[in-house]
């Protein structure tokens, strides 16, 4: 994008300098070339990201050229005198600029906009020759315009071909990704889910056979069973998402309302005191809730893996000037732990999801000991007060 803008700025300066240093005679003959050149610069600077601006510039460039042709037909019915070399150069530069406009608009603009903008530039290209054939018979005028239209048609065809090949390449990539997702979904369903189901079945059998009168063993096996069932449910949702199940892909695994239950399960599975401080005044959005839930899951997983001596964990859900702040801190109780961002793909993956929503993630050791993970997410304006 920066390269296009540099080319657009350089071309604009060159065009304006040429108009000042080498003017046409009469100067009005430069109007079409200057308008078309400025339109090309505007389209290059706007690019595909601003189709309306590019379309407006292209239509304006074509309209100025057509208006100049009409003016010359009215004001110089005899065709005027033969132009000098400089003026002839300006006249030939105008259709070249218009052909470039046709190419850029067919290549980048949405289909409907490209028909209007490229059509205006192409029509202006075909009509330029009428300035030199004033007074000729209509068949000759028609044939000349048709001939001058050929470069614009060629440019449009080339641009359409490039556009089609790019779209076909994207479709090929999407098909390949879809095949990979389906293969992964099949493997999750056929192999991993089968193994997790076996774990759940063995935990259920263990509760009946091994627990006996030991409540701690019964509680442990019950937790194993519950964790296995949750894993199966999460895996089922993941399989549906990989298979492009629209309902499943719009149904998040968890949200802000599920964090308290998550904290209770975490505390029940160990000897960690966990507290959840929730201070939210409005709905923060479904996507924010799902990402916040995953962030808390990742933070608690890291506590379990890297800080087994942690005695307390604090989770805060706070709204601050249009931002959702989610923090998870633990005391660590002097545990020696590795840098968590390099211990796996958990924190980098979480940071990627947060950044897609316009948020940020920070993680690191606390001065008082332990670890701190903070997620900051923008709250959509549509949220209502809670």
N, C-alpha and C positions, 0 to 999 in steps of 0.2 A: 504493500500500500504506500509506504514512504517513497519507494522508487517511482511509482506512478505520479505522485504529487510533485516530486522533483522535476520529472519530465514535463508535467503540465506547467509548472512555474517557469521553467526555462523556455518552453515553447511560447508562452504568453509574452515574456520579456522580448524574445526574438521577434515576434510578430509586431509588437508595438514599436520596437526600435526600427524595424523595417518600414513601418507606416510613417514614421517621422523622418527618417533619413532618405528613403527612396519612395516618395509618394507617387501614386498613379496620377494620370492626367486625362480626365478630371478625377479629383480625389474621391468622388462618390463611388467610383468603380472598386475602391478598396472595401466598401461597406460589407459586401457579401463575404469576402475572404476573411476579414477581421471577425465578423460574426460567427462564421463557421469555425475559425481557429479557436476563438474563445469558447465555443460550444465543445470542441474536442477537449480542450483543457479542463473544462468543468466536468465532462464525463469521466476523464481519466482521474481527476481528483476525487470525485464522488465514488466511482467504482460500483460494484454490484451491491454494496451495502446501502446505497441511497438511490434507489431506482427512480423515484419521483423527480429528484433534482436533475439526474442525468437525462430523463425523458424530457423535462421542460427545457433544458439547455439545447438538446438536439432539435426539438420542434422549433424553438426560437431561431436557431441557426438556419434551418431550412426555410422558415417563413421570411427572414430577412432577404435571403437569396432570391426567393420567388418574387418578393415585393420589388427588389431591384430590377429583375427581369421585366416586370410589368411597367415599372417607371420608364425604363429605357425604351420599351415599345411605344409608350405614349409620347415621351419627350423627344425622342430621336427617330421619327418614322422612316428616315432615310438610312438608318444604321450608323450615322456618324462617320467621323474620319477614322482612318486606319490608326490603331494604337501604336505607340512606340514600344521599344523592347521592355522597359520597366513595366509599363501598363499591361502589356501582354503577359508578362510573368505573373502579375497579380490576378489576371483573368484565368490563367491556367491553374493557379494555386487553389482557387476557390473550389472547383469540382474535386480536386484531390482531397481537400479537407472534408467535403461532404461524403466522399466515399469512405473515409476513415470513420466518420460518424455512423454511417450505415453498418460498418463492420462491428463497431463497439456496441451499438444498441442491440443488434441481433445476437451478439455474443453474451451480453450481460443482462439486458433488461428482461423483465417478465414478458411472457408471450404477447399479451394484449398491448402493453406499453410499447413493445418493440415494433408492432405493426404500425402504430401511429408515428413514432419518432423516426424509425428507419424509412417509413413511407414518405414522410415529409422531406427528409434529406435526399432520398432517391429521386423524388419528383423534382426537387430543386436542381439536382444534377442533370436530369434530362432536359430541363427548360433553359439551362444556361446557353445552349447553342442557339436558342431563338434570338438572343441579342445580336448575333452575327448574321442572321438570315431574315432580317425584317424585310417584308415585301415579297418574299418568295411564295410560290404556290403551297397550298396546304399539304398535299402529299409529300412534298420535299421537306416541309417542316416536321411532319409526323415521322418520316423516315430518319431524319437527323436526330430527333429526340430519342427515338428507339435505339439508335446506335450509341448515343451518349449514356443511355441507361444501362448498357451492358456492364461497365465496370462496377456500378453499384450492385447489380444483380450478382456478379461474380463475388464481390466482397461479402454480400449477404449469404450466399451459398457456402462460402468458406467458413464464415462465422457459425452458421447453423451446424455444419459438419463438426466443427470443434466442440460446439455445445453438446451435440448428440453423443459424441465419443466420451466426453467427460461424464455425462449422465449415465451412459452405459457402463463406464468404469465404476462409478459409484454403486450402480445396481449390482454389478458383479461382486464388489466388496461386501455389500449387504447380504447377498445370497450366501457368500462364503461364511460370513459371521453367523447367519441363521443356521447353516449346517453345523457349525461348531457348537452353537448353543443347543441344538437338538441332540447332538452326540453327547455333550456333557450332561444334558438332562436325562438321557437314557442311562448313562453310567451311574448318575446319582440315584436314579430310581431302581435300577436293577442290582446294583452292587452295594453302595454305601447304605441305602435305606434298608436293605436286607440285613446287613451287619448290625445296624443300630436296633432293628427290630429284635434281633437275637439277644442283644444286650438287655433290652427291656424284658423279654420273656424270661431270661435267666434271673434278672432281679426279682421278678414276680415269683418265680419258683423259689428263690432263696428266702423270700419273706415267709413262705409257708413252711419251708423245711429247716432252715438254718437259724432263723431268728429266735425261735423258742421263747424263753422267758426273758431274754435280754432286750430291753427296750431300745438300747443304743444301736444294736444291730438292726432291729426292725426299722428304726428311724433312718439309718444309713441306707438300707436297701430301698426304702420308700423314696428317699431323695434321688437315688440312682435311677429308679423307675421314672420319677417325675421329670428328671433331666432328659432321659431318653425319649419320653413322649414329646417334650418340647422340641427336641432336636428333630424328631420325625415331622412335627407340624411345620417347623421352619424349613425343612428340606422340601416338604410338599409345596409350600409357597414358592420356594426357589425354582423348583421344577416347572411350575406353572408360568413363572415369570420368564424363564429361559425359553419356554415354548410359546411366548408371546400371548399368553392368556391375558386379555385386556383387563378383566375384572381383578385378577390376581396382581397384575403389575401396578394397579392403582390402589392396592390394599397394603399399607405398610405393615412391617413385621411388628412394630411396637410404636408407642407414642409417649408423650409426656405423662398421660394418665396411667401408663403402665410402669413408670419408674419406681413408684413406691412398692409395688408388688415385686419388682426386680430386686430392690434393696432388701426386702424381707427374705426372699429366697437366698440371697447372698449371705445375709447374716445367719440364717438358719443352717447353712452348710458349713459353718466354721465358728470361730470364737472371736469374731470381729464385731464391735459395736458400730452401727451405721446409722446416720441421721440424714434425713431429707428435709431441706429448707426450701419451700416453694413459695415464691412471692411473684405471682403473675396476675395482672389485672385484665388481660384479654386473651383471645385466641391467637396463638403465634403462628398458625398455619400447619397443615398436615405434613408437608415436606420437612419443615423445621423440626416438628415433633419426632418424625421418624429418624432424622439424622441425629438429633439430641439423644434419643434412646440408644442408638447404635454407639454413640460416643461414650455414654455411661457404661454400656456393656463392655466396650473395649477397655475403658479405664479400670473397671472392676476386675476384668480378666487379668490385666497387668498387675493389679494388686495381688491377686491370687498367685500369679506365676513368679513375680519378682520381689514381692514384699510379704513373705509368709509370716513374718513377725509383727506385721501391722496390727495395732489394737483398735484403732478408730478410723473410720472413713466418713467424710462429710460430703454430701451432694447438695449443691445449691442451684436452684432454678430461679433466675431473677430477670426482670425486665428493666432495662436501663436506656432511656432516651431512644426508643425505637429499636433496641437490640435485645435479643434473647441471649443471656449469659448462662452457660452451663459449666459449672466447675466441680471437679472431683478431687479431693485432697485426702491424703492418708498420712499417718505419723511415721510409719516405717520402723519406728522403734530401733533406729540404728542399723537397720539391715543394709548390707552391701549389695547394690543392685547395678546391673549394666545400664547403658544408655538405651532406653526403651525403643527409641525410633529406629535403632539399628538391630533390634532383637527380632524383628519380623516385619510383616507388611501391615500390621494393625494400625498403627498411628499414621503412616503415610497414606494408607487407603482411606482412613477417616478424614485426614486433612484434604484429600482430593474431593471427597463428597461435600465437605463443608465449603471449600472454595468454589465449587460449582454453584452454590447458593449465594455467593458473595460474602462469605464469612471467613473467619480466621481461626487457627488452632495454635495454642501455645502449650508446651509441656516441658517440665524440668524439675529439678530438685528444689525443695524449699529450704530457706535459711535455717528454719527451726527443726529440720529433719523431715524425712518423708518425701512424697512426690505430689506434684500438682499438675492437673490437666484442665485447661480452660478452652471452651468453645464459644465463639461469638457469631451469632447469626442475625441477619436483618429481618425484622418482623414486617410482613406485608401490610400495606396501608389499609387493606380491606378488613383487617381484624377488628372485631367488635369488642367493646369493653366486657370483661368477664363479670 
